[in-house]
Amino acid sequence: MNFDIVNRRSFLSRAGLGTFALSQLLRGERRAAADDLVDPDTVPGPWRGVVRPFHHAPRVKRVIQLYMAGGPSHLETFDHKPTLAKLDGQPTPESFTKGQPIAQLQGRVLKCLGPQAKFAKHGKGGVEISEFFPNLATVADELCVIRSLKTEQINHDPAHTLMNTGTSISGRPSMGSWLLYGLGAETENLPGYIVLISTGKGGQMQPIAARQWHSGFLPSRFQGVSLRSQGDPVLYLRSPAGVTQTQQRDVVDAAVGLNKLRDAIVDDPEISTRISQYEMAFRMQTSAPELMDISDEPQSTLDLYGTKGPDGSFNYNCLLARRLAERGVRMIQLYHRDWDHHGGIRKNMEITAPEVDRAMMALITDLKQRGMLDETLIVWNGEFGRTPMAQGDGRDHHIQGFSAWMCGGGVKGGYTHGATDELGYKAVENVVDVHDYHATMLHLLGINHKKLTVGFQGLDMRLTNVHGRVVKEVLA
Protein backbone atom coordinates (compact mmCIF):
# COMPACT_ATOMS: atom_id res chain seq x y z
CA MET A 1 0.00 0.00 0.00
CA ASN A 2 1.35 3.44 -0.96
CA PHE A 3 0.89 5.44 2.26
CA ASP A 4 1.65 8.73 0.50
CA ILE A 5 -1.58 8.57 -1.48
CA VAL A 6 -3.92 6.95 1.04
CA ASN A 7 -5.91 9.12 3.41
CA ARG A 8 -6.35 8.36 7.10
CA ARG A 9 -9.82 6.88 6.81
CA SER A 10 -8.77 4.60 3.95
CA PHE A 11 -5.68 3.48 5.88
CA LEU A 12 -7.67 2.65 9.01
CA SER A 13 -10.22 0.71 6.97
CA ARG A 14 -7.51 -1.43 5.32
CA ALA A 15 -4.79 -1.79 7.96
CA GLY A 16 -6.22 -4.95 9.56
CA LEU A 17 -6.16 -3.46 13.06
CA GLY A 18 -8.89 -5.64 14.41
CA THR A 19 -9.05 -4.74 18.06
CA PHE A 20 -12.46 -3.89 19.37
CA ALA A 21 -11.37 -0.39 20.41
CA LEU A 22 -10.01 0.49 16.98
CA SER A 23 -12.99 -0.94 15.15
CA GLN A 24 -15.29 1.10 17.37
CA LEU A 25 -13.12 4.17 16.75
CA LEU A 26 -13.36 3.67 13.01
CA ARG A 27 -17.10 3.11 13.15
CA GLY A 28 -17.46 6.23 15.26
CA GLU A 29 -15.34 8.22 12.83
CA ARG A 30 -17.45 7.15 9.88
CA ARG A 31 -20.67 7.88 11.76
CA ALA A 32 -19.43 11.34 12.75
CA ALA A 33 -18.37 12.06 9.21
CA ALA A 34 -21.77 10.97 7.91
CA ASP A 35 -23.52 13.15 10.46
CA ASP A 36 -21.41 16.12 9.46
CA LEU A 37 -21.36 15.68 5.72
CA VAL A 38 -23.31 13.15 3.73
CA ASP A 39 -21.26 12.07 0.74
CA PRO A 40 -23.67 12.49 -2.19
CA ASP A 41 -21.91 9.84 -4.23
CA THR A 42 -22.67 7.12 -1.68
CA VAL A 43 -26.41 7.74 -1.98
CA PRO A 44 -28.20 5.63 -4.62
CA GLY A 45 -29.88 7.56 -7.44
CA PRO A 46 -29.85 11.32 -8.07
CA TRP A 47 -28.82 13.57 -5.19
CA ARG A 48 -31.99 14.76 -3.42
CA GLY A 49 -30.44 16.59 -0.48
CA VAL A 50 -29.96 16.00 3.23
CA VAL A 51 -33.07 17.91 4.32
CA ARG A 52 -35.39 14.91 4.04
CA PRO A 53 -38.03 15.40 5.22
CA PHE A 54 -38.27 19.16 5.04
CA HIS A 55 -37.93 20.91 8.38
CA HIS A 56 -41.33 22.48 7.67
CA ALA A 57 -43.62 22.83 4.68
CA PRO A 58 -41.77 24.68 1.90
CA ARG A 59 -43.37 27.60 0.11
CA VAL A 60 -41.06 27.59 -2.92
CA LYS A 61 -38.91 25.14 -4.88
CA ARG A 62 -36.17 27.39 -6.21
CA VAL A 63 -34.45 30.77 -5.93
CA ILE A 64 -33.65 33.22 -8.70
CA GLN A 65 -31.30 35.90 -7.40
CA LEU A 66 -30.97 39.11 -9.40
CA TYR A 67 -27.65 40.42 -8.11
CA MET A 68 -26.84 44.03 -8.93
CA ALA A 69 -23.07 43.97 -8.49
CA GLY A 70 -21.48 47.26 -7.48
CA GLY A 71 -24.01 48.47 -4.95
CA PRO A 72 -27.18 50.10 -6.33
CA SER A 73 -28.23 53.27 -4.55
CA HIS A 74 -31.34 52.77 -2.45
CA LEU A 75 -31.89 56.53 -2.70
CA GLU A 76 -32.48 56.32 -6.46
CA THR A 77 -34.39 53.03 -6.45
CA PHE A 78 -36.75 52.14 -3.58
CA ASP A 79 -36.14 54.50 -0.63
CA HIS A 80 -37.77 57.89 -1.10
CA LYS A 81 -36.22 60.61 1.11
CA PRO A 82 -37.90 64.07 0.81
CA THR A 83 -35.84 65.42 3.72
CA LEU A 84 -32.62 64.55 1.93
CA ALA A 85 -33.90 66.48 -1.08
CA LYS A 86 -34.43 69.56 1.10
CA LEU A 87 -30.85 69.31 2.42
CA ASP A 88 -29.28 68.95 -1.01
CA GLY A 89 -25.87 70.66 -1.02
CA GLN A 90 -25.89 71.37 2.71
CA PRO A 91 -23.43 69.88 5.24
CA THR A 92 -24.47 66.47 6.48
CA PRO A 93 -25.32 66.64 10.20
CA GLU A 94 -22.38 65.22 12.13
CA SER A 95 -24.78 63.30 14.35
CA PHE A 96 -25.32 60.89 11.45
CA THR A 97 -21.72 60.31 10.44
CA LYS A 98 -19.42 60.81 13.43
CA GLY A 99 -17.42 57.66 14.10
CA GLN A 100 -19.12 55.79 11.27
CA PRO A 101 -17.18 53.83 8.61
CA ILE A 102 -17.08 55.60 5.25
CA ALA A 103 -15.22 54.10 2.31
CA GLN A 104 -13.67 56.87 0.17
CA LEU A 105 -15.18 59.97 1.78
CA GLN A 106 -13.16 59.66 4.98
CA GLY A 107 -11.70 63.03 5.95
CA ARG A 108 -13.66 64.97 3.33
CA VAL A 109 -16.32 67.62 3.77
CA LEU A 110 -19.59 65.71 3.75
CA LYS A 111 -22.50 67.34 1.95
CA CYS A 112 -25.94 65.92 1.30
CA LEU A 113 -26.84 64.88 -2.23
CA GLY A 114 -30.57 64.91 -2.82
CA PRO A 115 -32.28 61.98 -4.58
CA GLN A 116 -31.54 62.05 -8.29
CA ALA A 117 -34.92 60.62 -9.21
CA LYS A 118 -38.60 61.26 -8.69
CA PHE A 119 -40.63 58.68 -6.81
CA ALA A 120 -44.26 57.59 -7.05
CA LYS A 121 -46.47 55.07 -5.28
CA HIS A 122 -47.55 52.08 -7.36
CA GLY A 123 -50.10 49.30 -7.13
CA LYS A 124 -52.69 48.66 -4.47
CA GLY A 125 -49.96 48.45 -1.85
CA GLY A 126 -48.54 51.86 -2.67
CA VAL A 127 -44.97 50.65 -3.04
CA GLU A 128 -42.69 53.61 -3.74
CA ILE A 129 -40.48 53.08 -6.79
CA SER A 130 -38.29 55.59 -8.57
CA GLU A 131 -38.86 56.82 -12.10
CA PHE A 132 -35.91 54.72 -13.25
CA PHE A 133 -38.04 51.55 -13.09
CA PRO A 134 -41.26 52.24 -15.04
CA ASN A 135 -41.66 48.62 -16.13
CA LEU A 136 -40.99 47.09 -12.73
CA ALA A 137 -43.53 49.54 -11.28
CA THR A 138 -46.29 47.79 -13.27
CA VAL A 139 -45.80 44.66 -11.12
CA ALA A 140 -45.40 46.55 -7.83
CA ASP A 141 -48.05 44.45 -6.14
CA GLU A 142 -45.82 41.40 -6.55
CA LEU A 143 -42.89 43.03 -4.74
CA CYS A 144 -41.96 42.86 -1.08
CA VAL A 145 -39.49 45.72 -0.66
CA ILE A 146 -37.11 45.63 2.30
CA ARG A 147 -35.81 49.13 3.05
CA SER A 148 -33.85 48.29 6.20
CA LEU A 149 -31.11 45.92 5.07
CA LYS A 150 -27.62 46.39 6.48
CA THR A 151 -24.29 44.65 6.05
CA GLU A 152 -20.85 44.58 7.68
CA GLN A 153 -18.35 44.99 4.85
CA ILE A 154 -17.76 48.33 3.16
CA ASN A 155 -15.55 47.20 0.24
CA HIS A 156 -16.87 45.30 -2.75
CA ASP A 157 -15.17 41.91 -2.63
CA PRO A 158 -15.69 41.13 1.08
CA ALA A 159 -19.22 42.53 0.83
CA HIS A 160 -19.95 40.20 -2.11
CA THR A 161 -18.49 37.33 -0.08
CA LEU A 162 -20.66 38.12 2.92
CA MET A 163 -23.81 38.43 0.80
CA ASN A 164 -23.08 35.14 -0.95
CA THR A 165 -21.65 32.99 1.82
CA GLY A 166 -22.79 34.55 5.09
CA THR A 167 -19.23 35.48 6.08
CA SER A 168 -16.48 37.71 4.74
CA ILE A 169 -13.98 34.85 5.12
CA SER A 170 -13.21 33.48 1.67
CA GLY A 171 -13.53 29.75 1.13
CA ARG A 172 -16.91 29.09 2.72
CA PRO A 173 -19.81 27.54 0.77
CA SER A 174 -22.00 29.91 -1.18
CA MET A 175 -25.71 30.18 -0.54
CA GLY A 176 -26.48 28.25 -3.73
CA SER A 177 -24.14 25.45 -2.67
CA TRP A 178 -25.91 25.19 0.70
CA LEU A 179 -29.26 25.00 -1.08
CA LEU A 180 -28.10 22.33 -3.48
CA TYR A 181 -26.53 20.27 -0.70
CA GLY A 182 -29.61 20.66 1.48
CA LEU A 183 -32.34 20.13 -1.09
CA GLY A 184 -30.75 18.60 -4.17
CA ALA A 185 -31.87 19.47 -7.68
CA GLU A 186 -34.86 18.44 -9.72
CA THR A 187 -32.79 17.92 -12.85
CA GLU A 188 -30.23 15.31 -13.85
CA ASN A 189 -29.23 16.90 -17.16
CA LEU A 190 -28.16 20.33 -15.91
CA PRO A 191 -26.26 21.49 -12.83
CA GLY A 192 -28.52 22.34 -9.90
CA TYR A 193 -26.81 25.71 -9.38
CA ILE A 194 -26.18 27.97 -12.37
CA VAL A 195 -24.69 31.46 -12.63
CA LEU A 196 -25.22 33.94 -15.49
CA ILE A 197 -23.26 37.20 -15.79
CA SER A 198 -24.02 40.31 -17.83
CA THR A 199 -22.16 43.58 -18.23
CA GLY A 200 -23.76 46.92 -18.98
CA LYS A 201 -22.53 50.28 -20.22
CA GLY A 202 -22.85 52.55 -17.18
CA GLY A 203 -20.79 52.83 -14.01
CA GLN A 204 -17.59 50.98 -13.18
CA MET A 205 -17.55 47.30 -14.15
CA GLN A 206 -17.54 45.30 -10.95
CA PRO A 207 -15.38 42.13 -11.07
CA ILE A 208 -17.08 38.99 -9.80
CA ALA A 209 -14.78 36.20 -8.60
CA ALA A 210 -15.79 32.58 -9.14
CA ARG A 211 -15.38 31.97 -5.40
CA GLN A 212 -18.71 33.79 -4.98
CA TRP A 213 -20.43 30.58 -6.14
CA HIS A 214 -17.85 28.12 -4.81
CA SER A 215 -18.78 25.11 -2.66
CA GLY A 216 -16.15 25.77 0.01
CA PHE A 217 -15.79 22.76 2.29
CA LEU A 218 -18.77 21.03 0.69
CA PRO A 219 -18.01 18.59 -2.16
CA SER A 220 -17.17 20.47 -5.32
CA ARG A 221 -20.18 19.06 -7.16
CA PHE A 222 -22.25 21.63 -5.25
CA GLN A 223 -20.47 24.68 -6.60
CA GLY A 224 -22.23 26.88 -9.12
CA VAL A 225 -21.59 26.47 -12.82
CA SER A 226 -21.18 29.66 -14.82
CA LEU A 227 -22.95 29.51 -18.19
CA ARG A 228 -22.14 31.94 -20.97
CA SER A 229 -25.12 33.40 -22.80
CA GLN A 230 -23.10 34.05 -25.95
CA GLY A 231 -21.36 31.37 -27.95
CA ASP A 232 -20.87 27.97 -26.35
CA PRO A 233 -22.60 27.95 -22.94
CA VAL A 234 -19.66 26.02 -21.47
CA LEU A 235 -16.19 26.04 -23.02
CA TYR A 236 -14.91 22.71 -24.35
CA LEU A 237 -18.26 21.02 -23.75
CA ARG A 238 -18.73 20.00 -27.37
CA SER A 239 -17.08 16.90 -28.75
CA PRO A 240 -14.13 17.55 -31.07
CA ALA A 241 -14.80 17.47 -34.79
CA GLY A 242 -15.16 13.92 -36.06
CA VAL A 243 -15.95 12.44 -32.63
CA THR A 244 -19.37 10.81 -32.45
CA GLN A 245 -21.64 10.63 -29.42
CA THR A 246 -20.88 6.89 -29.14
CA GLN A 247 -17.14 7.54 -29.16
CA GLN A 248 -17.56 10.27 -26.57
CA ARG A 249 -19.54 7.85 -24.40
CA ASP A 250 -16.66 5.37 -24.64
CA VAL A 251 -14.19 8.03 -23.49
CA VAL A 252 -16.38 8.99 -20.54
CA ASP A 253 -16.87 5.34 -19.55
CA ALA A 254 -13.12 4.72 -19.68
CA ALA A 255 -12.36 7.81 -17.57
CA VAL A 256 -15.05 6.87 -15.06
CA GLY A 257 -13.67 3.33 -14.83
CA LEU A 258 -10.16 4.58 -14.11
CA ASN A 259 -11.45 7.01 -11.51
CA LYS A 260 -13.39 4.25 -9.78
CA LEU A 261 -10.24 2.13 -9.57
CA ARG A 262 -8.41 5.05 -8.02
CA ASP A 263 -11.25 5.80 -5.62
CA ALA A 264 -11.23 2.19 -4.42
CA ILE A 265 -7.66 2.78 -3.26
CA VAL A 266 -7.70 6.26 -1.77
CA ASP A 267 -11.37 6.71 -0.80
CA ASP A 268 -11.32 10.39 -1.82
CA PRO A 269 -14.76 12.09 -2.06
CA GLU A 270 -13.43 14.43 -4.75
CA ILE A 271 -12.83 11.48 -7.05
CA SER A 272 -16.47 10.48 -6.63
CA THR A 273 -17.38 14.06 -7.47
CA ARG A 274 -15.17 13.92 -10.56
CA ILE A 275 -16.97 10.78 -11.71
CA SER A 276 -20.38 12.41 -11.35
CA GLN A 277 -19.18 15.56 -13.12
CA TYR A 278 -17.93 13.58 -16.11
CA GLU A 279 -21.41 12.13 -16.38
CA MET A 280 -23.00 15.56 -16.02
CA ALA A 281 -20.76 17.04 -18.71
CA PHE A 282 -21.71 14.23 -21.08
CA ARG A 283 -25.42 14.81 -20.50
CA MET A 284 -24.94 18.57 -20.92
CA GLN A 285 -23.66 18.05 -24.44
CA THR A 286 -27.33 17.60 -25.28
CA SER A 287 -29.10 19.58 -22.57
CA ALA A 288 -27.04 22.81 -22.77
CA PRO A 289 -27.57 23.44 -26.52
CA GLU A 290 -31.27 22.64 -26.06
CA LEU A 291 -31.44 25.15 -23.21
CA MET A 292 -29.86 27.89 -25.31
CA ASP A 293 -32.00 27.21 -28.38
CA ILE A 294 -34.90 29.63 -27.95
CA SER A 295 -36.45 28.91 -31.34
CA ASP A 296 -39.40 27.38 -29.48
CA GLU A 297 -40.12 30.69 -27.73
CA PRO A 298 -42.95 32.69 -29.34
CA GLN A 299 -42.19 36.20 -30.57
CA SER A 300 -44.48 37.60 -27.88
CA THR A 301 -42.16 36.18 -25.20
CA LEU A 302 -39.05 37.60 -26.85
CA ASP A 303 -40.80 40.96 -27.10
CA LEU A 304 -41.79 40.77 -23.43
CA TYR A 305 -38.16 40.32 -22.37
CA GLY A 306 -36.83 42.69 -25.00
CA THR A 307 -34.31 40.24 -26.46
CA LYS A 308 -33.69 38.82 -29.90
CA GLY A 309 -31.53 35.95 -28.75
CA PRO A 310 -28.19 35.01 -27.16
CA ASP A 311 -26.56 38.42 -26.86
CA GLY A 312 -25.14 38.20 -23.32
CA SER A 313 -27.59 40.80 -22.01
CA PHE A 314 -29.43 40.78 -18.70
CA ASN A 315 -32.66 40.56 -20.73
CA TYR A 316 -31.59 37.32 -22.37
CA ASN A 317 -30.27 35.97 -19.07
CA CYS A 318 -33.68 36.55 -17.46
CA LEU A 319 -35.27 34.49 -20.22
CA LEU A 320 -32.68 31.77 -19.63
CA ALA A 321 -33.47 31.94 -15.91
CA ARG A 322 -37.08 31.07 -16.63
CA ARG A 323 -35.99 28.20 -18.89
CA LEU A 324 -33.61 26.93 -16.21
CA ALA A 325 -36.37 27.11 -13.60
CA GLU A 326 -38.61 25.05 -15.87
CA ARG A 327 -35.89 22.41 -16.09
CA GLY A 328 -35.53 21.98 -12.33
CA VAL A 329 -32.45 24.06 -11.50
CA ARG A 330 -32.53 24.87 -7.77
CA MET A 331 -30.46 28.07 -7.60
CA ILE A 332 -30.10 30.57 -10.45
CA GLN A 333 -27.97 33.69 -9.98
CA LEU A 334 -27.90 36.57 -12.43
CA TYR A 335 -25.10 39.07 -11.85
CA HIS A 336 -25.31 42.43 -13.61
CA ARG A 337 -21.96 44.23 -13.20
CA ASP A 338 -22.97 47.84 -13.73
CA TRP A 339 -23.87 49.51 -10.43
CA ASP A 340 -20.69 51.10 -9.05
CA HIS A 341 -21.78 54.73 -9.36
CA HIS A 342 -19.18 56.82 -7.55
CA GLY A 343 -19.72 59.63 -10.03
CA GLY A 344 -22.47 60.80 -12.35
CA ILE A 345 -25.10 58.80 -10.56
CA ARG A 346 -28.09 60.18 -12.45
CA LYS A 347 -26.40 59.79 -15.82
CA ASN A 348 -25.33 56.25 -14.97
CA MET A 349 -28.74 55.31 -13.56
CA GLU A 350 -30.29 56.44 -16.85
CA ILE A 351 -28.09 53.81 -18.52
CA THR A 352 -28.06 51.03 -15.95
CA ALA A 353 -31.68 50.90 -14.80
CA PRO A 354 -33.12 50.32 -18.31
CA GLU A 355 -30.64 47.46 -18.74
CA VAL A 356 -32.54 45.51 -16.06
CA ASP A 357 -35.96 47.16 -15.66
CA ARG A 358 -37.85 45.52 -18.50
CA ALA A 359 -36.36 42.10 -18.00
CA MET A 360 -37.21 41.99 -14.28
CA MET A 361 -40.83 42.85 -15.06
CA ALA A 362 -40.83 40.23 -17.83
CA LEU A 363 -39.45 37.48 -15.59
CA ILE A 364 -42.08 38.13 -12.94
CA THR A 365 -44.87 38.35 -15.52
CA ASP A 366 -43.73 35.26 -17.43
CA LEU A 367 -43.41 33.10 -14.32
CA LYS A 368 -46.83 34.22 -13.14
CA GLN A 369 -48.47 33.46 -16.48
CA ARG A 370 -46.97 29.96 -16.39
CA GLY A 371 -48.11 29.30 -12.83
CA MET A 372 -44.50 29.18 -11.62
CA LEU A 373 -44.24 32.38 -9.58
CA ASP A 374 -45.89 30.83 -6.53
CA GLU A 375 -43.19 28.15 -6.41
CA THR A 376 -40.29 30.50 -7.12
CA LEU A 377 -38.57 33.04 -4.87
CA ILE A 378 -37.01 35.98 -6.73
CA VAL A 379 -34.65 38.17 -4.73
CA TRP A 380 -33.08 41.45 -5.86
CA ASN A 381 -30.07 42.93 -4.08
CA GLY A 382 -26.57 44.29 -4.33
CA GLU A 383 -23.72 43.93 -1.86
CA PHE A 384 -24.47 47.29 -0.16
CA GLY A 385 -26.09 50.67 -0.83
CA ARG A 386 -24.89 54.23 -1.42
CA THR A 387 -24.23 57.22 0.86
CA PRO A 388 -26.67 60.12 1.25
CA MET A 389 -23.52 62.26 1.05
CA ALA A 390 -22.15 63.37 -2.29
CA GLN A 391 -19.04 61.98 -3.88
CA GLY A 392 -18.83 64.63 -6.58
CA ASP A 393 -22.07 63.95 -8.42
CA GLY A 394 -22.10 60.31 -7.29
CA ARG A 395 -22.30 58.33 -4.05
CA ASP A 396 -19.83 56.26 -2.01
CA HIS A 397 -20.23 52.73 -0.59
CA HIS A 398 -22.71 52.44 2.26
CA ILE A 399 -23.47 49.61 4.70
CA GLN A 400 -25.75 51.09 7.36
CA GLY A 401 -28.97 50.91 5.37
CA PHE A 402 -30.01 49.89 1.86
CA SER A 403 -32.82 48.24 -0.06
CA ALA A 404 -33.62 44.83 -1.51
CA TRP A 405 -36.81 43.10 -2.61
CA MET A 406 -38.34 39.65 -2.69
CA CYS A 407 -41.07 38.36 -4.94
CA GLY A 408 -42.94 35.11 -5.42
CA GLY A 409 -44.17 32.28 -3.26
CA GLY A 410 -44.55 32.85 0.44
CA VAL A 411 -43.85 36.60 0.62
CA LYS A 412 -46.23 39.53 0.88
CA GLY A 413 -46.75 41.36 -2.39
CA GLY A 414 -47.28 45.11 -2.50
CA TYR A 415 -45.59 45.42 0.87
CA THR A 416 -42.75 47.57 2.21
CA HIS A 417 -40.81 46.40 5.27
CA GLY A 418 -38.56 48.49 7.49
CA ALA A 419 -37.20 51.99 7.10
CA THR A 420 -34.04 54.05 7.19
CA ASP A 421 -33.77 57.43 8.90
CA GLU A 422 -34.83 60.67 7.21
CA LEU A 423 -31.57 60.89 5.25
CA GLY A 424 -31.47 57.23 4.28
CA TYR A 425 -28.28 56.82 6.28
CA LYS A 426 -29.10 54.14 8.82
CA ALA A 427 -31.69 51.37 9.05
CA VAL A 428 -33.79 52.26 12.08
CA GLU A 429 -37.04 50.31 11.82
CA ASN A 430 -37.37 46.52 11.52
CA VAL A 431 -33.67 46.17 10.72
CA VAL A 432 -32.69 43.17 8.56
CA ASP A 433 -29.08 42.02 8.33
CA VAL A 434 -27.57 39.65 5.77
CA HIS A 435 -28.00 36.63 8.07
CA ASP A 436 -31.70 37.41 8.52
CA TYR A 437 -32.02 37.71 4.75
CA HIS A 438 -30.49 34.25 4.30
CA ALA A 439 -32.51 32.72 7.12
CA THR A 440 -35.72 33.96 5.52
CA MET A 441 -34.80 32.54 2.11
CA LEU A 442 -33.99 29.16 3.65
CA HIS A 443 -37.27 29.23 5.60
CA LEU A 444 -39.27 29.70 2.41
CA LEU A 445 -37.53 26.63 0.97
CA GLY A 446 -38.56 24.49 3.94
CA ILE A 447 -35.22 24.70 5.77
CA ASN A 448 -34.61 25.72 9.37
CA HIS A 449 -31.38 27.68 9.01
CA LYS A 450 -30.16 26.45 12.40
CA LYS A 451 -30.48 22.79 11.39
CA LEU A 452 -28.67 22.77 8.04
CA THR A 453 -25.15 22.35 9.44
CA VAL A 454 -21.91 20.64 8.49
CA GLY A 455 -19.04 19.89 10.85
CA PHE A 456 -15.86 21.64 9.73
CA GLN A 457 -12.69 22.35 11.72
CA GLY A 458 -14.43 21.42 14.95
CA LEU A 459 -17.43 23.70 14.43
CA ASP A 460 -20.99 23.13 13.26
CA MET A 461 -20.95 25.44 10.26
CA ARG A 462 -24.05 26.90 8.65
CA LEU A 463 -24.92 29.61 6.13
CA THR A 464 -26.11 32.00 8.85
CA ASN A 465 -23.10 31.38 11.11
CA VAL A 466 -24.36 31.87 14.71
CA HIS A 467 -26.77 34.60 13.69
CA GLY A 468 -29.98 35.07 11.72
CA ARG A 469 -33.69 35.22 12.31
CA VAL A 470 -36.56 34.61 9.94
CA VAL A 471 -38.17 37.94 9.03
CA LYS A 472 -41.71 36.71 9.64
CA GLU A 473 -43.22 40.12 8.87
CA VAL A 474 -42.51 39.66 5.13
CA LEU A 475 -44.10 36.21 4.95
CA ALA A 476 -47.50 35.84 3.37
C-alpha positions, 0 to 999 in steps of 0.5 A: 500500500502506498501510504503517500496517497492513502488518506487516514480513513482509507488506511484505518479501513484497510490496515487490519487493526482488528481490536475492538477499540479500533474498530469502534473508533473507526465506526465512530469516525465514519458515523461522525463524518456521515452526520457532518457531511453526507457524501452524495456519491454514496447515496443511490440515485440522483442527489436529493439533499440531506433535508429529508423530510423538510424541516417544515412545509416549503413555500417555494422550490427554487431561488432566482437571485438578481444580483446588482453587483457594485451596490445600487443606490437605495436613494435612487431606487426604492427608498424615497427621502424628501428630507434629503432632497431639502438638504441637497448641497448642505453639510451632512449633520455630524450626528449621522456620520461621526465615528461611522465607517465611510469608504472613500469619503473619509476626511472629506467635507460631507455634503448631502446629495438629494435623490436624483430621481422622482418617486411615485407610489404604485399598485394597491400596496402603494410601493414607492419606486423611482422613475428609473423603473417604469416597467418594474412599477407595473408589477409593484403588487408582486414586490416585497421591498425591504428598506432596512437591510444592512451589512458589515463589509464596506468594500466590494469583494468582502461585501460580495463574499458576505452576501453570498456565503454569510461570512467575509472569510473566503472559502466558505460555501455559497448560498447556492451550494448550501441550497443544493446540498440541502435540497438537491436538484430536480434535474439530472441533465443540468447542474442544480446551481447555475450562474449567469453574468451580464455587463452593462454600459454605465458605471464601473464594471464590478469584477465577480470572482468565481469563489462567490459561487464556490462550494467551500468545504462542501463537495465540489459538485455543489459549486455553481456552474457559470454559463455563458449566454453568448457562444458555447454555454460552457467552453470545451463542452462540445465533442471535437470534430469527427468524434461521435456521441458513441465515441464520446460515451466510450471516453467517458466510460473509460475515464469513469472506470479509471477514476473508480479504480483510483477511488477504491484505493484512496477513498477520496470524495473528490474522485467520486465528485469527478466521476459524477461531473464527467457524467453531467458534462456528457449529458450537458452536451445535449441539454445545454444546446437545447437550453440555449435554443430559444427557437421554441419561444414565441415572438411575444415572449421575446418581445416581453423580455426585450431580447432577440436571442443570445446576446449576453444581455441581462434581458436574455439571461432573465429568459434563460433563468425562466428556462432553467427554472422550468428544467428543475435548477434549484439556484439561479444567480444573475449578476449584472456588473454595472452599479458602481456609481461613484460619479455621475449617478443620475447619468449612470442610472439612466443607462443602468436601470433600463438594462434591467428594468424591463427584464425583471418585469418580464421574468415576474410576468412570465413566471406568473403566467406559467403558474410558476411564480408561486413556487419561485422566490425571486430576490433582488439585491446588491452587496451594499447601498450608497451614501446620502452624502455626495461623492462629486455627483455620485455616491460612495459605498454604504453599509448602514442601510439599503434596499432589496426586494423579494417576490414570489411564493410565500412573501407579501406582495405590494408590501414595504418592510422596514425603514431608514432614517430621514436621510437614508443613512441608517436602518432604524425600523425593523432592521434586517441584516444579511443573516436574517435575509439568508434565514428567511430565504432558507425558511421559504424553501422548507429549511430551518437555518439552524439545522442545516449544518456541516461539521468543519474544523471542529465547528458546526458550520451553517450559512447563517453562522451563529446569527440570523432570524426569519423575518416573519413580517414579510411572509405571506 
